């Protein structure tokens, strides 16, 4: 996706997590860290984390269960 345009931080984070899913580092059924943990882990704002998780849901890679967390459900194409 190198079209010369700057890439949003949330897209970079979503791509990084998607790469971890593709490599098997985050297998199907694995829980993603909580939002606050991800802000510290990736050094980004909570808004960036929320948008990245929403992007991963759109891609069909994760599902969020209310009061339970976000889990890996698929592999990237």
Secondary structure, DSSP 8 states (H G I E B T S, - for coil): --SSS---HHHHHHHHHHHHHHHTSS-TT-B---HHHHHHHHT--HHHHHHHHHHHHHTTSEEEETTTEEEE-----
